[in-house]
Amino acid sequence: MVFDANAYRATVNDYRRQGDMNALEGYLTQEIERLRESGTICAGVACTCGKDADALAEEDAAWQHNREQGLVVALSDLADLYRSSGVWYKCLETYEELRQCLVDEGLENTPAYASALVNAGYACLDATDPERAARLIEEALNALGDPDPEIPTAVLRARAHDALAVSWAMRGFAEQAEQASDAAAEAVSVSCTTGEDFIGALSNHIATLAQIGRVDEAVSTVRSALESGEQTLAAQDRYTLMNLHAMVLYRAKRFADAGDAMAELIDLARASNDLTAQLPSIARNAATMYNRAGDAEKAQSFTALADQLES
């Protein structure tokens, strides 16, 4: 086996914990180069191990599949690293390499191929290139084709339509943005019934609604999700939605409401002894929101709470 997924992931996670992004880039680059240079493990009649040609061919096919899987994983991680660092030309170049790797593996018109295109599309949005983003997203949707009940792709479709909505909005096409957003909402609803990452899809959709100017709808959607899932939402999912609720209100310049939403999150997490590592920064966010609202007393109170939680 040329690619050990467990050892690879442990190394990547270690570099991330250290915060050494240069070392992580170096490791990923070397790993990609190593996997590219890895060839066949044996060559037919030239092999002296005593195995017949069929067995050798089967082993070599497994070897190549493992190698190509490793390349896909490492290229994806490298593209994500460049995206988080804002190095757009390297990010998009790496996504193009990933696309070619998937083509070489015969995975065109598959969810894996479409996912790579959608991720590249989001990177283009971050890089303020909505036209290129739209081209990539349209290609991804074409690759997915019509929904297949046997293949869960609702979350991927939701992400694609949300990205398309943002690309339309960035270019000033409000009607098309709304249509794409509605298509995303439909896909999010489907994901609720397929066992996919419903909360992830919903969170992304709510953020999209806020980004394209449908702030009231974003607030309504997140509140509805919190109320309807009061008894069923896992704690982490509830915290995710509560934080998103506060951020949407903040984006709408409803600073006092945003502070109150963040304060509610803090109270719930402290009562459950959850989010202990994140609470200081959450409290400082609440202080910022109250400060923007002109409530110096509450801002000072949450700053003091953050200091207390850090001590």
N, C-alpha and C positions, 0 to 999 in steps of 0.2 A: 504494500500500500504506500503510494508516494505522498498522499495527503492524509495526515492524521487530524481529523476535525477537532477532536477534544484538545490535543496539544496546541493546535493553532489558536483556538478560541481562548484558551487559558493565557497564552502569550499576549494576544490582542487585549484582553481584559486587564492584564497586568500593566501594560503600557498606558491604558486609559486611566487606571487608578492612579498611576504616577503622574498623569497629566503631561507626559512627555510625547507630544505629538510629532516632533521631529524623529524620535526613535521609532514611533509607530509607523510613520511614513517609510522610513528606511526598511523596517521589517517587512511591511507589505510589498514594497517594491522588490525586495530580494526574493520573497516567497513567490511572487508572480513570475519573476525571471527564472527561478528554479523549476517551477512547474512547466513553464514553456519549453525549457530545455530537456525535460524528461521525455525519453522516447519509449520504444517498446521494451518489454522486459526480456523477450526472447524472440528469436527469428527462425521459425519453422525448422527445416532440416539441419540448420546450423546449431541447433540446441543439442547439448550432450546429456541432458537430464533424464532421457529415457521416456519422456511423455510424447504421446502421439500429437499429430498436427492439430486435431480438433480441440484437444485439451489446452494446447498452447494458445490457440486462437481465442478460446474462451477466457483464459487467464489474461491475455493481452487486452481483450475488449474491456474486462473489468478494471484493469489497470488504467486504461485510457479514460474510462468513465470517471474513475476516482480522481484522476488528474484534472479533467475538465470541470468536475464539481468544485475542486479546490480553486481553480482559476476563477470561476464564477463568484465564489464566496470572497476571495481576496480582492478581486476587482470591484465588487460591490462595496466592500469596506473602505477601499482606497477612495472611491468616488464619494462616499459619505464623508470621509475625512476632509477631502478638498472642499466639499460643499459647506461643511460646518466652519471651515476656515475662510470661506469666501474666495477661494482660489478658483475662479470660475472656468478659466481656459483649461486648467488641468482636470477639473471636475468633469466637464463636458467631454473632454478628450478621453477620459477614463471610461465614461459611460459608453462612448462609441466603441472602445475596445471590448467592453462587456457585451455590447450588442453583437459584435462580430464573433465573439466567443460562443454565444448562444446559437448563432447561425451555424457556426462550424460544428456544433453539437447536434444540429438538426432540430432545434427547438423554436423555429419560427412559428408564429401563430399559436403560441402556447401562453398560459398565464405567466410563466416565468419571463418570457420575452416581453409581454405586455407590461409586466411590473417594472422591468428595467426601463422601458420607454416612459412610463408614468413618472418614475423617480427622476429621470433625466428632465422631464417636463417641469417638475416642481423646481429643479435646480435652475432651469431657464427663467422661471418666474422670479426666483430669488435674485437672479442676475439681471432682472428687468428686461428680458427678451421675450415678450408675450407671443410674438409671431412664431418664433421657433418652438416655444412651448406648445402652442396650438397644433403645429404640424406633428410633433411627437405624440401628443395625446390622441389626435385623430388616428394616427397609425396604430397606437395601442388599442383603441376601440375596434378598429378594423381587424386587428390580430385576434381579439377576443371573439368577434363574431356575435351570433345570437346567444343569449343565455342558455346554458345547459344545466338542467336540474341535478345532473350527476357530478358537475364540477362547480364547486363553490367559488364564484368570482364576484359576488355582490359588493364586497368591500373594495376590491380593486376597481370595479366600475364606478362606485361612489367617489373614490379618490380621483379617478380620471375626469368625471363630469365636474367635480368641484374645481379641479385645476383648469378645466376649460372655461368654467364660469369666471374665474379670476382673470384668465387671459383675455376674455371678452371685455370684462370691466376695465382692465388696464388700458384697453384700446378705445374705450368710450362707447361700447355697444351694450347699453343697459338691457335691452330686450333679450338679446342673445344670452347675456350673462344670467338673466332670470330663468330662461328656458333650460340652460345647462344646470343651474342650481336645482331646479325642480326635478330634473332627471337624476341628480345625485340624491335628492331626498327620497325618491322612489327606490333607488338601489340600497340606501341605508335601511329602509323599511324591510326590504327583502332580506338583508343580512341579519335582521333580528330573528328570522325564522330558520336560518340555515346553520346556526351555531358558529358563525364567523365572529370576528372581532367587532361586535356591534358598537361597543363603547368607543373604540378607536375611530370607527367610521363616523359615528355621530359627532364626536368631538371635532374631527376634521371638518365636518359639514357645518357645524355651528360657527367655527372660526371663519369658514369661507363666507357664510352669510354676513358676518360682521365686516369682513374685508371688502365685500362688494356693495356695502351700504345698506343691507337689509338688517339693521341692528335690532330693531324691535322684534323682528321675527327670530333673530338669534337668541335674544333674551327669553322670548316666549318658549322657544324650543327647549332650551336648557332647563328652564323652570318646570316645564311639563315632564321632562325626563326625570328630574329629581323627585317630583311629586308622585309620578306613576310608579317609580321604582323604589319608593320609600322603604318597603319591606323586603325587596328582592335584590337591590343593588349590593354588590360586594363593597366592602369599605373603601378599597383603593379606587374603585370606579366612582363611588360617590365623591371622594376627595377630588378626583380628576374633574368631574363635572362642576363641583362647587368652585374650584379654582378658575375654571373656564368661565363660569357665570360672572365672577368678579372681574375677570379680564375683559369680558365683553362690555360690562357696564363701564369700566374704565375707558375703554375705547370710545364709548358713546359720550364720554365726558360727564358721566353721572358719578362723580368722584365719591360723594358721601355714600351712595348706594353700593358702590364697589367696595368701599372700606367696610361697610356693614356685612357684605357677603363674605369678605375675607375674614372678618372677625368671627362669623358663624363657623367657618371652616376651622379656625384655630380652636374655638371652644369645643367642637366635636372631636377633633384630633387629640386635644389634651385630655378630654374626659375618657377617651379610649386608649390613651398612652400610645398613640400612633404618630408617625411622621416626626419622630423626635429629632432626627438630623436636619430635617427641612424646616422645622418650625421657626427658628430664628430668622431665616430669610423671608418666610411667609409673613411674620410679624412686621418686618421692615417694609415689606410691600404694602401692608395695611397702613403703616405709618405714612408712607408716601401718598397713598390714596386720600387719607384724611387731611394731610397737609395741602394737597391740591384742592380739597374741598373747603379749605380755610378753617378747619377745626384743629387748632393748635393743641388743644388739651388732649384730644384723642390721639393725635399724631405723637405727642410726647409720651403718652401712656404706652403705645405699642412699641415705640423705640426703647422704652425702659424694659418692656417685656422681652424684646429681642435680646437686650443686654443680659437680662436675667437668665434666659434660656441658654445663652452661650457660656455662661460662667460655670 
